[in-house]
Amino acid sequence: MLGRNFPTSLPTGRPGRVAALGVLSAILIAFAFGLVIPLVDTWNELNDEFEALKGRARGYERLIERRSAIAAQLATLKETSDERPDYLPVAEPAVVAAKAQADLSSFAESTGAIVRSTLTLPPVVADGFTAIGFQISVTGSMQSIRDFLYAVENGNPRFVVDRLVVGPSQQQDAAAGDVDMALDLHGYMPGEIEQ
């Protein structure tokens, strides 16, 4: 029954060629849409990803080159800062503060001033340095206070005065004409060292 509805032989001649070309075209189109176009899309995606990774790798190489140059600059700065007497020695902030307090006491002793109190302030870290600060109260004659300030600002290590208040001495053991001086000061230590 099925044989009656369908032709038993394939067309020949021009209709046969057209039918064969149509079937072949359909197979080629199916092959192109089913396999070639997805492969081309995958290739393009992989190529784009490869180019992005290549660009990222170049960026990392530039960072690596820059890191070594910065490390060399930092090493040079450390060498030169170790030779400079203006800075506080590089160590734990508490150790540096104790040494700086001893230096301040020796400045006062050498000028004839008396250190009444010293308070160490919390370290401040910024721009590659750690600032160690103090609040200090000193009593002495105007000349000894002046000499003490000169020693503080020009000594080794060098301290920077942030605040200064001078007034008549309120100390009971002070001599006539003595003054009290309260000052805030700080010194710099190379490196950002947090406590």
Long-range contacts (C-beta under 8 A, 24 or more apart in sequence): 77-190, 78-190, 78-191, 81-190, 82-190, 85-156, 85-157, 85-158, 86-156, 86-157, 86-158, 86-188, 87-157, 87-158, 87-187, 87-188, 87-189, 87-190, 88-132, 88-157, 88-187, 88-188, 88-189, 89-157, 89-189, 90-189, 90-190, 90-191, 90-193, 91-189, 92-193, 92-195, 93-123, 93-130, 93-132, 93-189, 93-193, 93-195, 94-195, 96-132, 96-189, 97-132, 97-134, 100-132, 100-134, 100-157, 100-159, 100-187, 101-134, 103-155, 103-157, 104-134, 104-136, 104-152, 104-159, 107-148, 107-151, 107-152, 107-155, 108-138, 108-140, 108-148, 110-151, 111-140, 111-144, 111-145, 111-147, 111-148, 111-151, 112-140, 112-141, 112-143, 112-144, 112-147, 113-138, 113-139, 113-140, 113-144, 113-145, 113-147, 113-148, 114-138, 114-139, 114-140, 116-171, 116-180, 121-184, 121-186, 122-195, 123-193, 123-194, 123-195, 124-186, 125-192, 125-193, 125-194, 126-192, 128-190, 128-191, 128-192, 129-188, 129-189, 129-190, 129-191, 129-192, 130-188, 130-189, 130-191, 130-192, 130-193, 130-194, 131-186, 131-187, 131-188, 131-189, 132-186, 132-187, 132-188, 132-189, 133-162, 133-184, 133-185, 133-186, 134-184, 134-185, 134-186, 135-182, 135-183, 135-184, 136-182, 136-183, 136-184, 136-185, 137-180, 137-181, 137-182, 138-180, 138-181, 138-182, 138-183, 139-169, 139-171, 139-174, 139-178, 139-179, 139-180, 139-181, 140-178, 140-179, 140-181, 141-175, 141-177, 141-178, 141-179, 142-177, 142-179, 145-179, 145-181, 148-181, 149-181, 149-183, 152-185, 157-187, 158-187, 159-185, 159-186, 159-187, 160-185, 160-186, 160-187, 160-188, 161-185, 162-186
